[in-house]
């Protein structure tokens, strides 16, 4: 290469290098890196919201896989851009992180356990627990409650779930949306105990803090336009925060219904179920009406909004159009089918039984069987057994302990379902959910104080799986 050509080429090469460096710098400025969000509808919705908001600023997001604990260290050090969604106090613990003011999502930290093991399952009741490593709020709750029993930290939500479902731990503490994702809210034996209501925010490392005002403005505009609500709806996410009641609520009048149950809900308003309802709701209303009906009329009246509250239903009962209390107040008995001979039970299972199957109207027992069978819905279980004795029905479905003492001969029996917790049911409206939250709060207080012993005997508390939650000085 001649000297003159070299003098010409060298400046061009330097210019190309400068342009490439400038391009790389601009690319780095328009791409931010975060820890990859966890699986689930809420993290996916948050990811979509932030990607759309940053796109308005001309910024693209990329993700890297890493544990939650390491993510905090990397974020604080500025090796990744920040945290997609964390709690409000994060910037007080990690000083290099700054909060974007817009509240991205609300959630609860919940304790999940099996009612049959620990009753209402507070931290005082569980034998041990697991939580996901890096959940600062959970560690703070355990420290606040001085939890001294064994605890273990799982690497991720999948490991946490395996530990719990394989019964390696008795309880887990996690976000409510993760508990919903894992199906814990759908298991009738699992009880969800709220520990703390929280709000999640987006955080950026201080070197990206100049983006916060513009990003917050975009998020506010997305919210005002309904876009954020739409994104959560598209991901199947709804947020429901329980009422915490700094002051007791008041209601001008409340009407409550229940099916007639001996010693539990009598027509004259006596019985332990009615005493429990009175203890919980009389302090917040001057007019509490108790209506004892047949179970079918109680369910129908509740579904038609003629009553505010229905006492007695299971979480899985599709005939009731409402939401159950989170806390159970009793446990039922196993459900079984009764017949005069084994052949009738076999025909019932095969879907070929010619005579009807009888059970009390208001229950969903037809869901146990194949299509093609016929049913007779009675007002009382004694009517069903009377018709079975007369061979007018082929089988009866009832609680295991409901076979009458006057039976002329022993029945053959087929177990159909284990005993399930019994709940109080409320309408799925703001008012109904407020009543539900008050019931849950007051029932827990009655059990914790021991006042529940004025309503239920030790044997009844044991059957209801509430004895484990009684004050430790009280022996049921």
N, C-alpha and C positions, 0 to 999 in steps of 0.2 A: 504494500500500500504506500502510495506516495505521501510525502509530508503534507501536501496541499489537500489531498483527499482526507487524510486523517484529521486535519483541522476542521473539515466540513462535517465528517461523520460523528466526531466526538460530541459536539453540542446537541446533535439530534438524539443520540443515545441517552444523553443526560435528560433531555426533555421527555423522552418516552418513559424513562425510569420515574421521573417526577410525576408524570400523568398516572402511571400505574399505582404509585404510592398514594396519590390523591384519591384514586378510585377505590382502593382498598380501605383507606381511612373513611370515605363516605359510606362504604358498605358496612364497616364496623359501627358507624354511628347510627345506621338505620336498622340494625338488627340487635335485639336484646335477648339474652339467654337466661332461662329460668329452669328450675328443677321441673321435670316432667310431672304433670298432675297425676294424682292417684286415680285409679279406676272409679267410676261411679257417676251418676247424673249431675250432682252438684259441682264436683271439680270440672266436669266436661262443660257445664253451663258457664262457670266462671272463666274457663279458658276461652270460650266463644266470645263472651262479653269483652274481655280484655283484648283479644285479637282484633275485634271490630273497632274498639276504641283507639288502640294504637295505630291501626291502619289509617284512621282519620288524620293521624300525625305523620303518616308516611313511614311508620316503623313496623318491621316484621319481627315476630317472636319465634325463637327456636328453643328446643328443650333438651335437657340431658338427664339421664337417670341417675339418681343418688338417693340415699336414705334421708329422712327428715332432719335428723341431727346434723349430718354433714352439710345439708343444704343451708342451715342457719349459719354455720361457720363460713361456708363459701360466700354466702350473701353478704355477711358482715365484712368479709375481707375484700369484697368487690370483684371476686373472680366469677360470680354470676350476678345478674342485674338486680336481684331482689327476691321477693317471695310473692307468688300469685295471690295467695289468700292466707292470712294469719290473724291472730288476735290483736286487739288494740294496744295492749301493753308491750308488744314485741320490741318497739323502738326504745323502751326504757332499759331492756336487758341487752340489746344489741345496738350500741350507740351510733353505728354507721348507717343504720337503716332509718328511712323516713316514711311516714304513713301518708298514703293518698286519702284525703278526708272522706271520700264517698264510701258509705257502707255497702259492701258487696253482697253480703248474705248474713242471715241470722241463724243461729243453731243452739242446741243444748248439748252439754256434756251429760251423758246418761250412764247409769249403772244398770247392767243387764244381768239377771240371774234367774234361776228356776224357783217359782213360787213354792213348789213342793219341798224345797230344801230350806228356804229361809223366810217364808211368809211374805212380808212387804219388802224385804231385802234392802235394808239400808246398809251403810258401811259397817255398822255395828253388828250386822247379822251374818255377813258373808265370811266364809272361812279363808278365802284367798282371792286374788284377782290378777288379771293381766291387762296391760294397755300397750299401745304402740309406742315404741321408743321415739323420743323427741317431742311428745305431747306435753309441753310445759305446763299447760293448765291442769292436766290430770295430776302431775307431780305436785303442783301447788295445792290442789284439793286434798290429796293424801296427806300432805304436811299439815294443812289446816285442821283436818279431822284427826290428826295424830294416829293415822292408820299404821298399826304395828304388826299386822298379820302378813303372811308371805305374799309377795307380789313379784311379777315377772314382766319384763318388757319384750314384746314381740317385735320382729323386724318390720313387719308390714301387716296390712289388714287381713291378708290371706292366712298368714301364720296365726294371727290372733283368733280368727274364726276356727281354724283347725284345733287349736288348744281348747277352745270353749266347747265346740261340738263333740270333740273326743273326750270331754270330761276330764281333761288334765288340769283345768282350773274351774272353780265354781262360779266365777263371775268375771265380767269384762267391763271396762270403762272406755267409752269412745264417743264420737260425735253422733247425734241422733240420725243424721242423714246416712251415715255409714251403717248404723244399726238397721235402718229401713232397707238399705241396699242388701244387707245380709239376710233379710227376712225375719229378723228378731221380733218385730212388731206383729208379725202374722202368727207366731207360735203362741197358742193360748196359755201355755204353761210358763212362758217367759214374762217376767214383770220388768217394766222399764221405770227406773227411779230417776227423776231429774236431779241433777247435781248443780248445774249452773247454766244460766242463759247468757249467750255471748253474741257478739257481732264480729264478722270477719272483714278485714280490710286488705288492700293491696299495699305492698311495701317496695320501695326502691332504695338502692344504695345511694349514698349522698352524692356521688359523682353524677348520678342521673336526676338529682333533685330538681334541676331546672325544668324537667318535663312535667312535674306534678301539677302546677296550675292549669296548664292546657289539658292534661289528661283528665283532671277532675271536672273541668268544664264539659268535656266530651261526654263523660259518664253521666253528669247531671242532665245533659241534653238527651241522651239515650233514655234515661229514666222518664223524663217529661214526655217524651214521644211514645212511651209504652214499650219501647224495644226491649228493655231488660226483662220486663214481665213476660213478654212474648218468648224470649230465649229460655227462661226458666220453664215456661209452660211446654215449649217444644221438647225439653229434656225430661218432662214429667215430674218437675220439682214444684212442690208447694211448701211454704214455710209456715209453721204454726207454733207460736210461742204460748206456753201455758200462762194463765193468769197467776200472778204471785200474791195478790191480795195484801197490800200494805194495810188496808182497812177492809173489814168484812163488807161484802156486797149487800144490797137490800132488794127485795122483790115484793111488790104489793100483794101477790098471791101466788101460790104454787099448788098444782094438783098432781098427785102421785097415784099410780095404779099398780096392782099386783094380782096374780092369780091366787085363788084361795089355796093356802098351804097350812095344814094343821100345825099349830104351835109357832108358826112363823109369820103368817099374814092372815089373820082371822077377819071375818066380816065386821065385827065390832071394833076394829082398829087395834086389837091386841096382837101380841106375837113379837118375837125378837126382831124380825125384819122391820116391822113398823116402829119399834122402839129405837132402832138404829136410825131410821129415816127421821124420826122426830128429834133425836139428839143432834143430828147434823143440820137439818134445815129449819127447825123452829126458831133458832136465834136470828135468822135473816129474813123472816117473813111474818107478818101478823096473821096470815091466813094460809094454813097448810091443810089441804084436803086429802084424805086417804080414801081410796076407792078400791075395795076388794071385789074382783069379778072372777068369772071363769078365765082360764089363761087365754083362751082364744079371744074373748072380749077385751081383755087387758091389752093384748098385742094389737088388736084391731083399733082400739081407741087411741092407743099411743101413735100408731101409724097415721091415723086420721087427725092428729094434733089436738085431740080432745083432752089429753093429759100431757103434762110437762115431763114426767119421769116415769119410767117403767122399772119396777124392781124384779129382777130375775130374768137373765138371758145370758147366753154364752157369746163369746167373741166370734164364733163361727156360724151363728144363727142367722141365716139370710132372710128369714121371715120378718125380722125386726128392722125397720128402716130408721136407724139411728146410729150413734156412736157409743161404745161401751166405756165405762170408767176404766182407767188404767189399773186401778187397784181392784182386786176381787174382794168380796166381803164374805164369801162362803165357797165351798166346793160341793159340787153335786155328787151323784153316785154313778157308777158305770151304767151304761144302757145295754139292754139285752132284749132279744126276741123270745117269747114264750109260745109254746104250742102244746097240743095234747099228745102228739107223737112225732118221732124223729123224722118220719117221711115228710111231714108238713114243712119242717124247717128246711129240709133238703130241696123240696119243691120251691119254697120261697127263695132260696139262694139261686136256684136255676132260673127263676122268673116264670115258673109254670104253675104256681099255686092258684087254684081256681077261686077259693073263697077270699074275701077281703082281709087285709091286714089292718088291725085297729090300733090307733093311738090317740092321745089327747090332742084336740085341735090347737093350733098355734105353734107346734113343733115342726121340724123339718125332716122327720125320720124317713120319709120316702126317698131321701137322697142316699140311703144305705143300699138301695136295691136296684135291680135291673128294671128297664122299662117293660111295660106290659102287665104289671100287677095292678090290682085295684085296692082302694083304701077306704076305711070308714073312720071318720073323725068324730070322736066322742067328747062329751063334756067332762067326763071323769074317767080315770083309769079303771075304777071299779065296774063301770058300764062295759068296758072292753073285756074284762075277765068274765063277767057274767055272760056275755055273748059268746066268748070262747068256750065256756062250759056247755052252752047250748049248741055249739058247733055252727053258729051263724057266721063266725069269722074263723079264719084258718090260723091266725097268729096274732099276738099282741106285742107291741114294742113299748117298753116302759123302763123306768129306772130299775136297776137290779133289785132294790129292796122294796119294790112296790107290789110284789105278788101278794094277794090277800091271804090272810090267815084262814079264811073259811073255805079255801079251795078243797074240793072233794078228793082230788088226787094230785099227785105231784105232776108238775109240768116239766117238759123237756125245755132246755134253755140254750140259747146261742148268744155269747157275748158279741156286741156290735161296736161299742165305743167305751174307752176308758173314762173315768170321772174327769170332768172339766171344771175350771173355776167359774163361779157365778158372778155376774156383774150387774151394776145398775146401768140402765140405758138412758141416753139423752138425745135430743134432736141435734142434727148436724147443722146448727146455726150458731151465730155468735153468742146468743143467750144460752143455748143448750150447752155449748162448750164451756161457758163460764160456770154454769151449774155443775158440770162434770168436774171441772178443776177444783171447785169448792168442796165437792164430795171427796175427791181424792185427798185434798189437804186435810180436811177434818177427820177422815177415817184414820189417816196416819197419826194424827195427833191423839185421837182417842186410844189407839193401840199403844203408842209410845208412853202415854201417861198412865196406862193401866185402867182407864175409865171403861174400856170395852168390857171389862169383867163384870160391870153392872148390868150388861145387856146379854152377854153370852156366858154360858157355863164353861168350866175348864175343858170338858169333853167336846163341847161345841166349838170352842176355839181351836182345839187340836184338829178336829175334822175340817175346819175352815182353813187350815194351814196358816193361822195367824199367831199361834202360840210362840213360834220362834221369834217373833218381833216384839213380844211383851217385854216390859222392863226386866232386866236381868235379876233383879231382887224378887221378882214375882214368879212363883212356880205354879203353872196352870195345872 
